[in-house]
Amino acid sequence: QKLNLQPGHMLLGMEIFSGVLAWTMTLASGELLAATRFMVAQPNILLFLGIFALTAAVGSLACVLTVRLFGPAVFTLIMTSRAILSLLFSVLLFQHAVDTVDCISLVAVSIITLMSSARR
């Protein structure tokens, strides 16, 4: 039997599984009651949780569409570039201490990723 499973279906299944797992872990750790109390005490947080959930869903959909349209190599390049830029901005804005080994590692990962993407 051949299934006609599309990327959106796989994404939905993954998100449902992640949600069930997160709720289960929150319940098992005993944090569900504290989180519920916090949301009842601060109902304005629900708007921010909704915005967070919506942006997570749009981001996941963008990732799936990027892989589908441009392939995994382009997606890897985009995500690695995003992570490197985020790290650089964080270091510059918050003045984190970065030693020489960290800088060499960042440059090595950047070069390897760029060379790998250029070959494809």
A tleap script that builds the chain and sets N, CA, C and O, in Angstrom:
source leaprc.protein.ff14SB
mol = sequence {
  NGLN LYS LEU ASN LEU GLN PRO GLY HIE MET
  LEU LEU GLY MET GLU ILE PHE SER GLY VAL
  LEU ALA TRP THR MET THR LEU ALA SER GLY
  GLU LEU LEU ALA ALA THR ARG PHE MET VAL
  ALA GLN PRO ASN ILE LEU LEU PHE LEU GLY
  ILE PHE ALA LEU THR ALA ALA VAL GLY SER
  LEU ALA CYS VAL LEU THR VAL ARG LEU PHE
  GLY PRO ALA VAL PHE THR LEU ILE MET THR
  SER ARG ALA ILE LEU SER LEU LEU PHE SER
  VAL LEU LEU PHE GLN HIE ALA VAL ASP THR
  VAL ASP CYS ILE SER LEU VAL ALA VAL SER
  ILE ILE THR LEU MET SER SER ALA ARG CARG
}
set mol.1.N position { 0.838 -1.180 0.000 }
set mol.1.CA position { 0.000 0.000 0.000 }
set mol.1.C position { 0.884 1.244 0.000 }
set mol.1.O position { 1.821 1.356 0.790 }
set mol.2.N position { 0.574 2.165 -0.887 }
set mol.2.CA position { 1.347 3.390 -1.007 }
set mol.2.C position { 0.575 4.537 -0.359 }
set mol.2.O position { -0.585 4.788 -0.684 }
set mol.3.N position { 1.247 5.227 0.566 }
set mol.3.CA position { 0.623 6.363 1.235 }
set mol.3.C position { 0.998 7.650 0.519 }
set mol.3.O position { 2.132 7.821 0.072 }
set mol.4.N position { 0.045 8.536 0.418 }
set mol.4.CA position { 0.297 9.842 -0.179 }
set mol.4.C position { 0.505 10.848 0.953 }
set mol.4.O position { -0.335 11.715 1.194 }
set mol.5.N position { 1.639 10.713 1.641 }
set mol.5.CA position { 1.940 11.544 2.793 }
set mol.5.C position { 2.704 12.780 2.343 }
set mol.5.O position { 3.796 12.679 1.783 }
set mol.6.N position { 2.124 13.937 2.590 }
set mol.6.CA position { 2.745 15.184 2.178 }
set mol.6.C position { 3.513 15.801 3.342 }
set mol.6.O position { 3.274 15.444 4.496 }
set mol.7.N position { 4.431 16.721 3.058 }
set mol.7.CA position { 5.230 17.337 4.126 }
set mol.7.C position { 4.382 18.010 5.203 }
set mol.7.O position { 4.742 17.987 6.380 }
set mol.8.N position { 3.281 18.598 4.815 }
set mol.8.CA position { 2.405 19.228 5.803 }
set mol.8.C position { 1.822 18.221 6.778 }
set mol.8.O position { 1.670 18.510 7.965 }
set mol.9.N position { 1.495 17.036 6.272 }
set mol.9.CA position { 0.972 15.975 7.140 }
set mol.9.C position { 2.046 15.501 8.112 }
set mol.9.O position { 1.773 15.269 9.290 }
set mol.10.N position { 3.271 15.359 7.608 }
set mol.10.CA position { 4.366 14.933 8.486 }
set mol.10.C position { 4.645 15.991 9.551 }
set mol.10.O position { 4.909 15.664 10.708 }
set mol.11.N position { 4.585 17.261 9.152 }
set mol.11.CA position { 4.802 18.350 10.098 }
set mol.11.C position { 3.727 18.350 11.170 }
set mol.11.O position { 4.028 18.507 12.353 }
set mol.12.N position { 2.474 18.174 10.765 }
set mol.12.CA position { 1.370 18.126 11.731 }
set mol.12.C position { 1.551 16.962 12.691 }
set mol.12.O position { 1.371 17.117 13.899 }
set mol.13.N position { 1.903 15.805 12.164 }
set mol.13.CA position { 2.124 14.644 13.030 }
set mol.13.C position { 3.254 14.867 14.016 }
set mol.13.O position { 3.152 14.491 15.184 }
set mol.14.N position { 4.332 15.479 13.542 }
set mol.14.CA position { 5.470 15.753 14.421 }
set mol.14.C position { 5.077 16.753 15.508 }
set mol.14.O position { 5.451 16.580 16.669 }
set mol.15.N position { 4.337 17.784 15.150 }
set mol.15.CA position { 3.929 18.798 16.125 }
set mol.15.C position { 2.948 18.220 17.154 }
set mol.15.O position { 3.017 18.560 18.336 }
set mol.16.N position { 2.043 17.356 16.711 }
set mol.16.CA position { 1.112 16.714 17.644 }
set mol.16.C position { 1.876 15.812 18.609 }
set mol.16.O position { 1.625 15.828 19.814 }
set mol.17.N position { 2.813 15.022 18.073 }
set mol.17.CA position { 3.623 14.157 18.927 }
set mol.17.C position { 4.419 14.986 19.930 }
set mol.17.O position { 4.477 14.641 21.110 }
set mol.18.N position { 5.034 16.081 19.469 }
set mol.18.CA position { 5.813 16.948 20.357 }
set mol.18.C position { 4.926 17.561 21.436 }
set mol.18.O position { 5.324 17.658 22.596 }
set mol.19.N position { 3.727 17.971 21.047 }
set mol.19.CA position { 2.799 18.553 22.017 }
set mol.19.C position { 2.371 17.555 23.082 }
set mol.19.O position { 2.349 17.874 24.271 }
set mol.20.N position { 2.032 16.348 22.650 }
set mol.20.CA position { 1.629 15.305 23.601 }
set mol.20.C position { 2.794 14.971 24.536 }
set mol.20.O position { 2.597 14.805 25.740 }
set mol.21.N position { 4.004 14.872 23.982 }
set mol.21.CA position { 5.174 14.582 24.799 }
set mol.21.C position { 5.439 15.712 25.802 }
set mol.21.O position { 5.752 15.453 26.964 }
set mol.22.N position { 5.313 16.959 25.350 }
set mol.22.CA position { 5.541 18.098 26.252 }
set mol.22.C position { 4.508 18.125 27.379 }
set mol.22.O position { 4.859 18.351 28.537 }
set mol.23.N position { 3.244 17.897 27.047 }
set mol.23.CA position { 2.207 17.872 28.087 }
set mol.23.C position { 2.449 16.729 29.064 }
set mol.23.O position { 2.279 16.896 30.272 }
set mol.24.N position { 2.843 15.575 28.547 }
set mol.24.CA position { 3.107 14.419 29.404 }
set mol.24.C position { 4.270 14.694 30.352 }
set mol.24.O position { 4.190 14.385 31.541 }
set mol.25.N position { 5.345 15.271 29.834 }
set mol.25.CA position { 6.509 15.572 30.666 }
set mol.25.C position { 6.186 16.657 31.703 }
set mol.25.O position { 6.654 16.595 32.840 }
set mol.26.N position { 5.391 17.640 31.305 }
set mol.26.CA position { 4.993 18.688 32.247 }
set mol.26.C position { 4.129 18.110 33.359 }
set mol.26.O position { 4.279 18.476 34.525 }
set mol.27.N position { 3.238 17.218 32.999 }
set mol.27.CA position { 2.385 16.566 33.995 }
set mol.27.C position { 3.213 15.659 34.896 }
set mol.27.O position { 3.031 15.661 36.114 }
set mol.28.N position { 4.121 14.886 34.309 }
set mol.28.CA position { 4.937 13.956 35.090 }
set mol.28.C position { 5.903 14.669 36.037 }
set mol.28.O position { 6.194 14.163 37.121 }
set mol.29.N position { 6.395 15.829 35.639 }
set mol.29.CA position { 7.345 16.556 36.483 }
set mol.29.C position { 6.650 17.370 37.575 }
set mol.29.O position { 7.303 17.905 38.471 }
set mol.30.N position { 5.339 17.458 37.493 }
set mol.30.CA position { 4.592 18.210 38.500 }
set mol.30.C position { 4.554 19.706 38.260 }
set mol.30.O position { 4.145 20.461 39.142 }
set mol.31.N position { 4.970 20.147 37.088 }
set mol.31.CA position { 5.000 21.575 36.794 }
set mol.31.C position { 3.702 22.093 36.181 }
set mol.31.O position { 3.534 23.303 36.032 }
set mol.32.N position { 2.787 21.204 35.826 }
set mol.32.CA position { 1.557 21.626 35.175 }
set mol.32.C position { 0.713 22.495 36.093 }
set mol.32.O position { 0.148 23.496 35.652 }
set mol.33.N position { 0.622 22.123 37.361 }
set mol.33.CA position { -0.186 22.896 38.302 }
set mol.33.C position { 0.385 24.302 38.488 }
set mol.33.O position { -0.364 25.279 38.498 }
set mol.34.N position { 1.701 24.407 38.633 }
set mol.34.CA position { 2.331 25.724 38.796 }
set mol.34.C position { 2.142 26.572 37.546 }
set mol.34.O position { 1.877 27.770 37.646 }
set mol.35.N position { 2.273 25.967 36.373 }
set mol.35.CA position { 2.085 26.714 35.129 }
set mol.35.C position { 0.640 27.181 34.991 }
set mol.35.O position { 0.384 28.303 34.553 }
set mol.36.N position { -0.301 26.321 35.362 }
set mol.36.CA position { -1.714 26.694 35.298 }
set mol.36.C position { -2.016 27.832 36.264 }
set mol.36.O position { -2.738 28.767 35.919 }
set mol.37.N position { -1.477 27.757 37.446 }
set mol.37.CA position { -1.666 28.845 38.423 }
set mol.37.C position { -1.110 30.158 37.902 }
set mol.37.O position { -1.729 31.210 38.060 }
set mol.38.N position { 0.059 30.093 37.281 }
set mol.38.CA position { 0.656 31.305 36.732 }
set mol.38.C position { -0.220 31.904 35.639 }
set mol.38.O position { -0.406 33.120 35.588 }
set mol.39.N position { -0.760 31.053 34.761 }
set mol.39.CA position { -1.615 31.559 33.676 }
set mol.39.C position { -2.916 32.136 34.201 }
set mol.39.O position { -3.441 33.099 33.640 }
set mol.40.N position { -3.443 31.556 35.274 }
set mol.40.CA position { -4.664 32.104 35.882 }
set mol.40.C position { -4.366 33.450 36.543 }
set mol.40.O position { -5.172 34.377 36.464 }
set mol.41.N position { -3.208 33.551 37.193 }
set mol.41.CA position { -2.834 34.801 37.858 }
set mol.41.C position { -2.449 35.883 36.854 }
set mol.41.O position { -2.648 37.069 37.116 }
set mol.42.N position { -1.905 35.490 35.717 }
set mol.42.CA position { -1.456 36.435 34.694 }
set mol.42.C position { -2.126 36.093 33.356 }
set mol.42.O position { -1.464 35.548 32.473 }
set mol.43.N position { -3.413 36.394 33.183 }
set mol.43.CA position { -4.101 35.993 31.951 }
set mol.43.C position { -3.557 36.674 30.693 }
set mol.43.O position { -3.784 36.181 29.588 }
set mol.44.N position { -2.850 37.790 30.835 }
set mol.44.CA position { -2.299 38.450 29.649 }
set mol.44.C position { -1.196 37.613 28.992 }
set mol.44.O position { -0.832 37.879 27.846 }
set mol.45.N position { -0.666 36.625 29.679 }
set mol.45.CA position { 0.362 35.759 29.109 }
set mol.45.C position { -0.207 34.892 27.984 }
set mol.45.O position { 0.540 34.437 27.118 }
set mol.46.N position { -1.516 34.662 27.991 }
set mol.46.CA position { -2.128 33.817 26.966 }
set mol.46.C position { -1.946 34.402 25.569 }
set mol.46.O position { -1.760 33.656 24.607 }
set mol.47.N position { -1.999 35.720 25.447 }
set mol.47.CA position { -1.760 36.355 24.151 }
set mol.47.C position { -0.343 36.055 23.674 }
set mol.47.O position { -0.134 35.713 22.510 }
set mol.48.N position { 0.625 36.184 24.573 }
set mol.48.CA position { 2.014 35.927 24.198 }
set mol.48.C position { 2.255 34.453 23.883 }
set mol.48.O position { 3.039 34.132 22.990 }
set mol.49.N position { 1.595 33.562 24.603 }
set mol.49.CA position { 1.704 32.135 24.292 }
set mol.49.C position { 1.107 31.827 22.918 }
set mol.49.O position { 1.645 31.018 22.163 }
set mol.50.N position { -0.006 32.480 22.606 }
set mol.50.CA position { -0.621 32.308 21.288 }
set mol.50.C position { 0.283 32.809 20.171 }
set mol.50.O position { 0.424 32.155 19.138 }
set mol.51.N position { 0.891 33.966 20.381 }
set mol.51.CA position { 1.816 34.518 19.385 }
set mol.51.C position { 3.023 33.593 19.222 }
set mol.51.O position { 3.478 33.339 18.107 }
set mol.52.N position { 3.535 33.095 20.350 }
set mol.52.CA position { 4.670 32.167 20.312 }
set mol.52.C position { 4.316 30.907 19.526 }
set mol.52.O position { 5.102 30.452 18.695 }
set mol.53.N position { 3.145 30.348 19.782 }
set mol.53.CA position { 2.710 29.131 19.080 }
set mol.53.C position { 2.539 29.398 17.585 }
set mol.53.O position { 2.921 28.571 16.757 }
set mol.54.N position { 1.970 30.543 17.244 }
set mol.54.CA position { 1.757 30.881 15.837 }
set mol.54.C position { 3.085 31.059 15.109 }
set mol.54.O position { 3.252 30.560 13.996 }
set mol.55.N position { 4.030 31.765 15.727 }
set mol.55.CA position { 5.328 31.953 15.072 }
set mol.55.C position { 6.091 30.632 14.961 }
set mol.55.O position { 6.808 30.415 13.984 }
set mol.56.N position { 5.945 29.754 15.944 }
set mol.56.CA position { 6.590 28.439 15.861 }
set mol.56.C position { 6.010 27.638 14.700 }
set mol.56.O position { 6.745 26.975 13.968 }
set mol.57.N position { 4.695 27.700 14.532 }
set mol.57.CA position { 4.045 26.969 13.440 }
set mol.57.C position { 4.460 27.529 12.082 }
set mol.57.O position { 4.744 26.765 11.159 }
set mol.58.N position { 4.497 28.847 11.954 }
set mol.58.CA position { 4.904 29.463 10.688 }
set mol.58.C position { 6.378 29.147 10.399 }
set mol.58.O position { 6.744 28.877 9.255 }
set mol.59.N position { 7.210 29.181 11.423 }
set mol.59.CA position { 8.620 28.841 11.243 }
set mol.59.C position { 8.815 27.405 10.800 }
set mol.59.O position { 9.634 27.130 9.923 }
set mol.60.N position { 8.072 26.491 11.396 }
set mol.60.CA position { 8.169 25.079 11.000 }
set mol.60.C position { 7.711 24.887 9.560 }
set mol.60.O position { 8.327 24.137 8.803 }
set mol.61.N position { 6.641 25.560 9.188 }
set mol.61.CA position { 6.145 25.469 7.813 }
set mol.61.C position { 7.160 26.052 6.833 }
set mol.61.O position { 7.364 25.507 5.748 }
set mol.62.N position { 7.794 27.155 7.216 }
set mol.62.CA position { 8.819 27.753 6.355 }
set mol.62.C position { 9.993 26.795 6.166 }
set mol.62.O position { 10.548 26.705 5.071 }
set mol.63.N position { 10.372 26.085 7.217 }
set mol.63.CA position { 11.464 25.110 7.117 }
set mol.63.C position { 11.093 23.984 6.161 }
set mol.63.O position { 11.894 23.597 5.310 }
set mol.64.N position { 9.890 23.463 6.301 }
set mol.64.CA position { 9.443 22.367 5.427 }
set mol.64.C position { 9.399 22.825 3.979 }
set mol.64.O position { 9.847 22.105 3.087 }
set mol.65.N position { 8.864 24.013 3.736 }
set mol.65.CA position { 8.771 24.518 2.367 }
set mol.65.C position { 10.152 24.806 1.777 }
set mol.65.O position { 10.376 24.570 0.590 }
set mol.66.N position { 11.069 25.308 2.584 }
set mol.66.CA position { 12.423 25.570 2.100 }
set mol.66.C position { 13.101 24.277 1.672 }
set mol.66.O position { 13.724 24.222 0.612 }
set mol.67.N position { 12.982 23.246 2.484 }
set mol.67.CA position { 13.578 21.954 2.122 }
set mol.67.C position { 12.924 21.405 0.866 }
set mol.67.O position { 13.607 20.872 -0.009 }
set mol.68.N position { 11.620 21.529 0.771 }
set mol.68.CA position { 10.908 20.984 -0.383 }
set mol.68.C position { 11.249 21.730 -1.675 }
set mol.68.O position { 11.417 21.110 -2.726 }
set mol.69.N position { 11.349 23.057 -1.596 }
set mol.69.CA position { 11.585 23.849 -2.798 }
set mol.69.C position { 13.062 23.927 -3.196 }
set mol.69.O position { 13.386 23.905 -4.383 }
set mol.70.N position { 13.952 24.017 -2.211 }
set mol.70.CA position { 15.354 24.269 -2.520 }
set mol.70.C position { 16.302 23.143 -2.110 }
set mol.70.O position { 17.471 23.148 -2.496 }
set mol.71.N position { 15.810 22.184 -1.336 }
set mol.71.CA position { 16.638 21.052 -0.941 }
set mol.71.C position { 17.284 21.245 0.422 }
set mol.71.O position { 17.350 22.359 0.942 }
set mol.72.N position { 17.760 20.145 0.991 }
set mol.72.CA position { 18.328 20.194 2.337 }
set mol.72.C position { 19.661 20.948 2.423 }
set mol.72.O position { 19.990 21.496 3.476 }
set mol.73.N position { 20.430 20.982 1.328 }
set mol.73.CA position { 21.715 21.694 1.376 }
set mol.73.C position { 21.505 23.194 1.565 }
set mol.73.O position { 22.206 23.828 2.353 }
set mol.74.N position { 20.549 23.754 0.848 }
set mol.74.CA position { 20.249 25.182 0.984 }
set mol.74.C position { 19.688 25.465 2.374 }
set mol.74.O position { 20.023 26.476 2.991 }
set mol.75.N position { 18.844 24.578 2.857 }
set mol.75.CA position { 18.282 24.764 4.198 }
set mol.75.C position { 19.387 24.740 5.253 }
set mol.75.O position { 19.399 25.566 6.166 }
set mol.76.N position { 20.308 23.798 5.125 }
set mol.76.CA position { 21.425 23.718 6.071 }
set mol.76.C position { 22.255 24.995 6.027 }
set mol.76.O position { 22.656 25.512 7.069 }
set mol.77.N position { 22.512 25.501 4.833 }
set mol.77.CA position { 23.275 26.740 4.691 }
set mol.77.C position { 22.551 27.911 5.352 }
set mol.77.O position { 23.170 28.703 6.062 }
set mol.78.N position { 21.254 28.019 5.121 }
set mol.78.CA position { 20.473 29.103 5.713 }
set mol.78.C position { 20.483 29.014 7.235 }
set mol.78.O position { 20.709 30.015 7.915 }
set mol.79.N position { 20.240 27.823 7.769 }
set mol.79.CA position { 20.167 27.681 9.227 }
set mol.79.C position { 21.530 27.880 9.884 }
set mol.79.O position { 21.614 28.464 10.964 }
set mol.80.N position { 22.590 27.406 9.250 }
set mol.80.CA position { 23.928 27.613 9.810 }
set mol.80.C position { 24.295 29.089 9.763 }
set mol.80.O position { 24.859 29.621 10.719 }
set mol.81.N position { 23.978 29.749 8.659 }
set mol.81.CA position { 24.247 31.190 8.545 }
set mol.81.C position { 23.470 31.965 9.593 }
set mol.81.O position { 24.000 32.893 10.205 }
set mol.82.N position { 22.220 31.590 9.803 }
set mol.82.CA position { 21.396 32.255 10.820 }
set mol.82.C position { 22.001 32.082 12.205 }
set mol.82.O position { 22.067 33.032 12.985 }
set mol.83.N position { 22.441 30.864 12.506 }
set mol.83.CA position { 23.029 30.599 13.823 }
set mol.83.C position { 24.328 31.381 14.015 }
set mol.83.O position { 24.583 31.913 15.095 }
set mol.84.N position { 25.144 31.448 12.968 }
set mol.84.CA position { 26.407 32.184 13.067 }
set mol.84.C position { 26.144 33.670 13.252 }
set mol.84.O position { 26.766 34.307 14.102 }
set mol.85.N position { 25.231 34.228 12.468 }
set mol.85.CA position { 24.899 35.645 12.618 }
set mol.85.C position { 24.314 35.939 13.992 }
set mol.85.O position { 24.631 36.959 14.603 }
set mol.86.N position { 23.470 35.055 14.470 }
set mol.86.CA position { 22.890 35.226 15.804 }
set mol.86.C position { 23.979 35.228 16.864 }
set mol.86.O position { 23.954 36.038 17.791 }
set mol.87.N position { 24.930 34.322 16.723 }
set mol.87.CA position { 26.043 34.254 17.670 }
set mol.87.C position { 26.892 35.521 17.616 }
set mol.87.O position { 27.269 36.067 18.653 }
set mol.88.N position { 27.188 35.982 16.414 }
set mol.88.CA position { 27.993 37.196 16.268 }
set mol.88.C position { 27.290 38.418 16.856 }
set mol.88.O position { 27.908 39.211 17.566 }
set mol.89.N position { 26.003 38.568 16.562 }
set mol.89.CA position { 25.254 39.694 17.123 }
set mol.89.C position { 25.189 39.614 18.646 }
set mol.89.O position { 25.283 40.635 19.328 }
set mol.90.N position { 25.029 38.411 19.175 }
set mol.90.CA position { 24.986 38.240 20.619 }
set mol.90.C position { 26.303 38.638 21.261 }
set mol.90.O position { 26.326 39.314 22.290 }
set mol.91.N position { 27.398 38.214 20.647 }
set mol.91.CA position { 28.721 38.567 21.179 }
set mol.91.C position { 28.930 40.075 21.131 }
set mol.91.O position { 29.434 40.670 22.083 }
set mol.92.N position { 28.541 40.690 20.015 }
set mol.92.CA position { 28.734 42.134 19.879 }
set mol.92.C position { 27.814 42.938 20.799 }
set mol.92.O position { 28.256 43.890 21.443 }
set mol.93.N position { 26.548 42.562 20.861 }
set mol.93.CA position { 25.584 43.342 21.646 }
set mol.93.C position { 25.751 43.159 23.155 }
set mol.93.O position { 25.615 44.115 23.918 }
set mol.94.N position { 26.044 41.929 23.581 }
set mol.94.CA position { 26.099 41.647 25.016 }
set mol.94.C position { 27.517 41.491 25.537 }
set mol.94.O position { 27.719 41.191 26.714 }
set mol.95.N position { 28.499 41.694 24.667 }
set mol.95.CA position { 29.913 41.690 25.012 }
set mol.95.C position { 30.322 40.423 25.778 }
set mol.95.O position { 30.940 40.489 26.840 }
set mol.96.N position { 29.958 39.276 25.206 }
set mol.96.CA position { 30.355 37.998 25.792 }
set mol.96.C position { 31.861 37.802 25.615 }
set mol.96.O position { 32.453 38.272 24.643 }
set mol.97.N position { 32.457 37.109 26.557 }
set mol.97.CA position { 33.876 36.790 26.447 }
set mol.97.C position { 34.040 35.604 25.503 }
set mol.97.O position { 33.452 34.543 25.716 }
set mol.98.N position { 34.841 35.791 24.466 }
set mol.98.CA position { 35.073 34.746 23.476 }
set mol.98.C position { 36.572 34.569 23.332 }
set mol.98.O position { 37.297 35.527 23.063 }
set mol.99.N position { 37.041 33.316 23.518 }
set mol.99.CA position { 38.479 33.090 23.397 }
set mol.99.C position { 38.852 32.660 21.981 }
set mol.99.O position { 37.985 32.525 21.118 }
set mol.100.N position { 40.107 32.452 21.753 }
set mol.100.CA position { 40.638 32.149 20.425 }
set mol.100.C position { 40.116 30.825 19.894 }
set mol.100.O position { 39.799 30.719 18.710 }
set mol.101.N position { 40.021 29.820 20.744 }
set mol.101.CA position { 39.542 28.496 20.309 }
set mol.101.C position { 38.095 28.597 19.812 }
set mol.101.O position { 37.739 27.965 18.817 }
set mol.102.N position { 37.265 29.382 20.495 }
set mol.102.CA position { 35.876 29.572 20.056 }
set mol.102.C position { 35.830 30.214 18.675 }
set mol.102.O position { 35.059 29.784 17.817 }
set mol.103.N position { 36.640 31.227 18.457 }
set mol.103.CA position { 36.667 31.915 17.162 }
set mol.103.C position { 37.137 30.975 16.049 }
set mol.103.O position { 36.561 30.961 14.961 }
set mol.104.N position { 38.177 30.198 16.322 }
set mol.104.CA position { 38.686 29.258 15.321 }
set mol.104.C position { 37.623 28.208 14.999 }
set mol.104.O position { 37.445 27.848 13.835 }
set mol.105.N position { 36.929 27.724 16.000 }
set mol.105.CA position { 35.864 26.735 15.784 }
set mol.105.C position { 34.744 27.314 14.928 }
set mol.105.O position { 34.250 26.645 14.020 }
set mol.106.N position { 34.343 28.542 15.208 }
set mol.106.CA position { 33.284 29.185 14.436 }
set mol.106.C position { 33.700 29.362 12.981 }
set mol.106.O position { 32.909 29.104 12.074 }
set mol.107.N position { 34.912 29.792 12.757 }
set mol.107.CA position { 35.414 29.970 11.387 }
set mol.107.C position { 35.485 28.618 10.677 }
set mol.107.O position { 35.121 28.524 9.505 }
set mol.108.N position { 35.946 27.576 11.362 }
set mol.108.CA position { 36.052 26.242 10.750 }
set mol.108.C position { 34.680 25.714 10.351 }
set mol.108.O position { 34.515 25.192 9.248 }
set mol.109.N position { 33.706 25.841 11.227 }
set mol.109.CA position { 32.350 25.371 10.912 }
set mol.109.C position { 31.775 26.166 9.746 }
set mol.109.O position { 31.132 25.597 8.863 }
set mol.110.N position { 32.000 27.465 9.737 }
set mol.110.CA position { 31.490 28.306 8.652 }
set mol.110.C position { 32.094 27.890 7.317 }
set mol.110.O position { 31.379 27.750 6.325 }
set mol.111.N position { 33.404 27.693 7.291 }
set mol.111.CA position { 34.070 27.323 6.041 }
set mol.111.C position { 33.616 25.948 5.565 }
set mol.111.O position { 33.350 25.763 4.377 }
set mol.112.N position { 33.526 24.997 6.464 }
set mol.112.CA position { 33.081 23.649 6.089 }
set mol.112.C position { 31.670 23.679 5.527 }
set mol.112.O position { 31.393 23.024 4.523 }
set mol.113.N position { 30.774 24.428 6.159 }
set mol.113.CA position { 29.396 24.515 5.692 }
set mol.113.C position { 29.328 25.182 4.323 }
set mol.113.O position { 28.615 24.706 3.439 }
set mol.114.N position { 30.048 26.260 4.139 }
set mol.114.CA position { 30.038 26.955 2.854 }
set mol.114.C position { 30.622 26.085 1.750 }
set mol.114.O position { 30.085 26.049 0.644 }
set mol.115.N position { 31.711 25.386 2.036 }
set mol.115.CA position { 32.317 24.521 1.029 }
set mol.115.C position { 31.397 23.358 0.682 }
set mol.115.O position { 31.300 22.969 -0.481 }
set mol.116.N position { 30.731 22.810 1.671 }
set mol.116.CA position { 29.805 21.711 1.433 }
set mol.116.C position { 28.632 22.170 0.573 }
set mol.116.O position { 28.193 21.447 -0.322 }
set mol.117.N position { 28.131 23.355 0.841 }
set mol.117.CA position { 27.007 23.876 0.056 }
set mol.117.C position { 27.438 24.273 -1.338 }
set mol.117.O position { 26.674 24.120 -2.291 }
set mol.118.N position { 28.654 24.782 -1.471 }
set mol.118.CA position { 29.137 25.201 -2.797 }
set mol.118.C position { 29.316 24.007 -3.732 }
set mol.118.O position { 29.121 24.132 -4.941 }
set mol.119.N position { 29.685 22.854 -3.182 }
set mol.119.CA position { 29.866 21.656 -4.001 }
set mol.119.C position { 28.550 21.160 -4.570 }
set mol.119.O position { 28.545 20.506 -5.613 }
set mol.120.N position { 27.451 21.448 -3.926 }
set mol.120.CA position { 26.159 20.950 -4.384 }
set mol.120.C position { 25.597 21.945 -5.346 }
set mol.120.O position { 24.503 21.745 -5.873 }
savepdb mol mol.pdb
quit
